[in-house]
Amino acid sequence: MKRKRWSMETPASWFLLAATLDAVFTYIALRMSAMGNLPIRIVESNPIAVWVLDRWGYQGMFVFKGIMSVFVVLIASVIHFYRPVVARLLLWGGTLVIALVVAHTVRLMVAHRF
């Protein structure tokens, strides 16, 4: 019997992958900056993430970013019942935005590392 795929499976997977890469590269950039391995100071630009980072450190930041990412997928899942195309566009758009943030973070690290 062929398994019926959830129509949101692919966009949700890409969104969660992009969000994970964002968390990982944010951690790497913040650590490199804090240790003085970069000539510039890199900071988290999300004020809520800064608040979480100040209070619970990098572990708290990973948990916060993970919870927010899963929350977005859950919202898209609810929207999917009423407007499937809008839900998929939400996840693909979010993936694009996060991918641009990851690319910018990597660009900053590479440009100022060498």
N, C-alpha and C positions, 0 to 999 in steps of 0.2 A: 504494500500500500504506500502510495506516495504521500509524503508529508506536505500539508498545506502550509505555505510560508505566511507568516505575519507580514503584511505589506509595509510595515514600519521597521522591519528587522534590519534591513540594510542602512537606511538613513540613521537609525538609532545607533547602530554599531559604529558607523563613521563618526557620528557626533561624540560618542563616548571615547573613541580613540583620540580624536582631536583634543577633547577635554583632558584626557590623561597626559597627552604630550604637552599640553599647556602647563599642567601642574609640574611635570618633570622638568621642563625647560625653565620654568619660573624658579624652581628650587635651585637648579644648577646656576642660573644667572645670579640669583640673590647670594648664594654661597660664594661664588667666584668674586663677586663685588665686595662682600663682607670680609673675605680673606685677603683683599688687596691684589688679587690676580688680574684685575681690570683697572685701567687708568681712569675710568669713569665710575660713578656710583649709580648702580641700578636699583630701583625701588619698585615695590608693588604699587600699581596705580589705582587699584580698587580699594576704596576706603574701608569697606567692610572686611575685605581680606587682610588689610593692614591691621585692623583691630583684632581679628582672629590671630594673626601671626604674632602680634605683640603679646597676647595673653597666653596662647597655647603653642607657640613655636611652629616649626615646620610640620609636625604631625597634625596639629590643628588645622593648618592651611590645607594639607592633603584631604583631611576629613571634610572640611568646609567645601572645597572645590568638588569633591566627590558627591556630597549630598546635593549641592546645587545642580550638578550635571544630571543626576538621577531624577531630581525634581523636574527639570526641563523635559526629560523623556516622558515622565509620568503625565505632565501637562499635555504634551503632544499626543500621548495615547488617549487621553480623554477627548481632546479635540478631534482625534481621528474618527471617533464614532459619529460625529456630526459633519465634519468637513475633512475628509481624508487628504485631499490635495493640499489644503492649508497646513495640516499637521506635517506632511512630508516637507513642504516648503520651509516651515519653521525649523525643522531639524537640519535640512540642507543649508539654509541661511545661517543658522548658528554654527554649523561646521565650517562654513566659509569664513565667518568672522573670527572664530577661534584659530583657524589655520593661518589667517593673516597675523594674528597676535603672536603665534608661535614663530612664524617666519620673521617677524620684526625682532623678537627676542633673540633668535639665532643670528640674525644680521648684526645686532648690537654686539653680541659676544664675539663673533668672528671679526668684525671691523675693529674692535678695540683690544682684541687678544694679541694680535700680531703687530 
